């Protein structure tokens, strides 16, 4: 009896220790991208072609696809975004697609619990849009989703597999958020608030005279402006048509950059001074 018990314990020990780990057939992937002031997160699985014809075969045309493998692709945004002139509220969504030879339908679904569905519940459709696929000159073995063309106010979510790219452009509310923060900050501003507001106006193509006023105010509040601050001031002054003041600011920035040994700012200031006829 004791021998039988010993054998059982040994067998049980071998069973509990024998935990073989193998890779998933479709690798899991996560990515996070900040677009403007909005954080976008993707969580999805990445199947491979493995010699198979994908669209129109493995993934049929005209049928709901969970856009990946293992589970639905999750799309999370911490602020609202605009897709095809429709607002998608902040939250987490499952991305479903209905592939077609000429057009794809992309659906953002509020149920993110991995439902493998054959038809949608209308109440759970947050947004749907039609997207024209683009043919690639090369073939992508592994299913991939990338967020590309990242600008201050927009980006493109590219769904890529085989020789097909489905570009889903979305816009973020950066300008509204920045303008609101500028209004709030300038009710009792420090030099940095004036500076940041002025640079935003410069880079966004907004009222350059207001940017000039704010930048001059910021510089007047600083005992010794730094060379990178003077660089931005020179650009605003130049755009506002005050070339003489722009040259003066650029020369101060150049001197500060030389003292700091910053080659990038030395070159940028030198190039601008040449452009403005000061060298």
N, C-alpha and C positions, 0 to 999 in steps of 0.2 A: 504493500500500500504506500509506504514512504517513497519507494522508487517511482511509482506512478505519479505521486504528488510532485516530486522533483522534476520529472520530465515535463509536467504541465506548466510549472513555473518557468522553466527554461524556454519552452515554446512561447509562452506569453511574453516573456522578455524580448525574444527575438522579433515577435510581431510588433510590439510597441516601438522598437528601435528602428525597424526597417521602414523608413519614410523616404521613399525615392522622390526626388524633385525633378520634374521635367518642364521644359519651357512651354508656354502656351502656343498653340498653333497660330494665334493672332495676338501679337504683342500689344500690351497696354501702353497708352501714351497719355501724357498730360502736358499742357502748355498754358502759359499765362502771358498776356501781352497788354501793356498799358497803351491805350490810344487816347491822346489828349489827356484828360483827367479821368478816364473810364478804364477800369480793369476788366479784361475779357479772359475767361478761362475755358479751355476745351478739355474734355475727358473722353477718350474714345479708344477703340481697339482697331488694330491694323492688319487685316488679312492680306495674304499674298496672292498673286495671280496663279503661280505654280503651273504655268503652261496653259491655263484655261482662258477661253474668251470670256471677258467679263460682261460688258454692257450689251444687253440684248440676248444674253445667254445665261451666265451665272447669276447676273442681276437682270431680271427681265424688264423690258420696257413696259410702262403703263401700270406697274405694280408698286405698292408701298414698300420701300426699303428702309431698314433701320439705320442706313448710312454708316456701315462698318460691320463689325462682327461681335459676337458674345453678348453685347448689350448695346442699347441705343447711345448714340453720341450725345454728351451733355454739353450745353452751351450756357455759360453763366456770365451775367453782366451785373456790375454793382451800381449802374446808373442806367436810365433809359437810353435806347438808341433808336435811330430811324433807319428803316429798311424799305426801299421803294415808296418813300413818302408816307409810311405808316410807322407809328410809334410802337416799339416793343418795350414793355415795362421791365424794370430791373428784376432779376430772379434767375432761376435755373430752368432750362428747357431741354426736352429731347428734340433732336433734329431728325426729322423724317424727310425723305425725298421720294419723288416719283420720277424716275429717269425716263427720258424720251430721246429719240434720235435727234430731234431738232430743238426741243425745249425740255427743261427740268422744272418740276415744281418743288420748292423747298418749304417745309412746314416746321414752324416752331411750336412745339406741343407742351402744354403745361404739366402733363403727367411725365415725370422724370424717373418713374419706378421701373423702367425697362419693360414696358408693355409691348409684346410682339403682336401687333394688331394687323388686321386685314382691312379695317375701315376705321375712319376717325369719328370721334365724338365731337360734334361741332362746338360744344361748350369748352372743350379743351384746346381748341386751335387758337393760339395767341396771335399768330401772323402767318400768312402764306403768300408766296411770291413766285413768279415765273422768272427763270434765268436761262439765258442761252448758253449752252456749253461751247467750249473752245477746244479745238483739236490741237494736240501737242505734236511736235516733230519727233519726240522720243517717247518711249514707253516707261511708265512708273510701275515697277514690280509690286511695291508695297503701298497699300491704301494710305493716303496722307491728307491731313488738313492743316493748312498754314494760314496765318494772318499776315498778309503782305501789304505793300503800298501804304505803310503806316504814316499818316499825316496828323497834324494837330487836331483835325476835325473829322477824319474819316479813315477807313481801312477796308481791305477786301479779305473776306474769308474764302480761300480757294480750296475746294474739294477736288482732290486729284487721285486718279487711278487709271491704269492702263494708259491710253493716249488721250484722256479727257480731263479737262479742267472745267469746273463749274464755279465761276466767280460770283460771290455774293457780297456786294458792296454794302457797307453800313456807315452811317454818320453818327457822330457823338455830339453832345451838347456843350462842347468846350467853350464856345464864345459866350453863351448865356451864363455859364458858370463863372467865367473870368470877369465878365462885365459886372455881375452881381458882387463878386468879391472886391472888385475895384471900387464900386460904389460904397461898400461897407468899409473898406480899408481907408479910403480917402476922407471919411467923415472925421477922422482923427489920425492923420497919417504920420508915419516916420519917413526918413529919407528913402529907405528901401522900398516902401510902398509906392512913392512917386516914381522911383527908378523902374520898378517892375511894370507898373502901368504904362510908362512911356515906351519901354521896349516892346511890350505886347502890342501897343498901337502901331509901332514901327513895323513889326513883323507881320501884322494882320492887315496892313494897308488902311488903317483907320485914320482919323483926323490928325494929320502930322503937326498942325499948329498946337493942338492940345498936347501932343506928345512932347513937343519942344518946350512948352510951358512947364510940364511936369518934370522933364529932365533937368531944365535949368533950376527948378526949385530943389530937386534932389541934390544937385551939385552944390547949391548954395548952403545946404544943410550939412555938408561934409567938410571937415577941416582940410583933409588931403584926399581928394578923389583918387581911386586906384586906376591903373592904366586900362583895365578892361571896361571900367565904367566910362572913362573918357572916350574910349573907342565907340561905344554905343552913342554917346552924346554927339560925337563927330558925324556919325551916320545920320542921326535925326536932323542935325543942323544942315547937312548937305541936302537931304531930301526936302527940307523946308525952304531951300534956296538961299540959305545964309552961308555961302561958301567961305567967306573970310573967317567967320567964327568956327566953321567946321575944320578949316586948316589949322587954326590955333589949337583946337581940342585934339586933333590928330597928332600934332607935334608934341604936345604934352604926353599923350598916350605912348607915342614912339619912344620918348625919353624914358618913361617909366618902364616900358617893355625892355629896353636895352639894359636898364639898371637891374631888372629882375632876370635878365637872360632868357626871355621868352621869345623864341625864334618865330613862332606863329604870329604873334601880335606885331613883331618887328616887320615881318613881311606884309601883313594886312595893312598896317599903317603906311608903310612905304609905298605900296601899290596905290592906296587911296590918294596919298599926297601927289604922286605922279599923275594920277587921273585928274586931280583938281588943279594941276598946273603949278604946284608948289615946290617941285623938285625937278 
